Structures are given as C-alpha cells and as structure tokens.
C-alpha cells in the first residue's frame, strides 16, 4: 500500500526531463502532497510546470511554477500540439464535463504526449458514500471535519463523473487518448478521524475497491 501522492510523484518523476513542456491542471498551491522522495522541489529541479487553476490566489502561492494561467480545463489557452505532458492531481473528480476536458488535453498535447492523473475511485466505499448520500454543502462540512487543517478555499464541488477505472479509460479513449488506468489502495492519512474512517472502509479484498485511480495515457 502506498500513499496516493507518493504514487503520483513517482509516476511523474519517470516522465520528466529538462525539456518537458508540462501543464498542471488544477495546480492549486503545490505539485503534490507527499512527504517522501521525489519531493516537489526535486521534481521542479527537473522541469517547472505551467500551472492552470480557477483561483489566481492559489497560483500566486505556488512555489514551483514557471508560469501560471487562470483558465478552465475546457478552454486551455495553448496552441494545438504544444505540450509534452499534462497532469491532474486530484482534479478529475471535480470536473462537471470530464470528456470535454480530456478532449482539450488531447488538443494541446503533441503526438505521443502524455496525460497523468490521480483521483479517487468511485467504487471505494467511503468515496461511494460521499458521492451518493451527501449533497455538496454537506460534503464540504464532512471534508472540514475529516481534514481540519485543510483550507476551506481548497474544498471544491465533486461530481465523480469519470471516477471508475472503466469510465475513465472509456472517456480517455473517446477523447483520443489511450493507455492504462490502475486501481490501488492509498495509505490512510490526515487527522485521526479520517484515518479511522479510511481504514474501516478498506476492508473489501477486491481490487476494484481500491481508494484511488492512477491514469497514464498517450495522445493518439
């Protein structure tokens, strides 16, 4: 079992070179939330991304960006086939129209360019409960209880419209991206209540109950 932010950071490190033109969708204020190598600073020494987010104040707080743009994923201000890599760290679940964003990702990627994302798995019991029973306002309240140190400005509406392995792979294929989406279990973290809830929710043995999806796809 590996913390999902470590899994994302390791996958990202394998894709970066000093010449990588890299766009981070939903960049927020940091590259990733892991505390083991490769750290965000180590990744930024290889290649510094362009950050894209809806909130300019988040981008201004980000220490590792080469540049920043305020835009939605459905209307990226980049030329066709101009980027080598697009990433989305815990962003897919917030997209009301994930297919439109994936199509835009394909547009800006060079042939053979890659899209890397990590996101919750809708089939994990805790995620399914939040997605099915809790309205958006209640979800924000639960997030603030489970993650008391989290900035309320970082809690966005969630839709989970691409958050199963099959659904995300199908949408990527429809958008012109092909590759692999894997399911894995993330080490529980956060406050004691969050860790307890996640541990209790991890009991099913089936692989598709894993808490997170890691997608790595290539532009066709």
Secondary structure, DSSP 8 states (H G I E B T S, - for coil): ---HHHHHHHHHHTT--TT--EEEET-TT-S----SSS-HHHHHHH--EEEEES-HHHHHH-TTEEEEEE--TTS--S-TT-EEEEEEES-GGG-TTHHHHHHHHHHHEEEEEEEEEEEE-TTSHHHHHHHHH--HHHHHHHHHHHTTTS-GGG------TT-SHHHHHHHHHHHTEEEEEEEE-----SSHHHHHHHHHHT---SGGG-SEEEEEEEE-
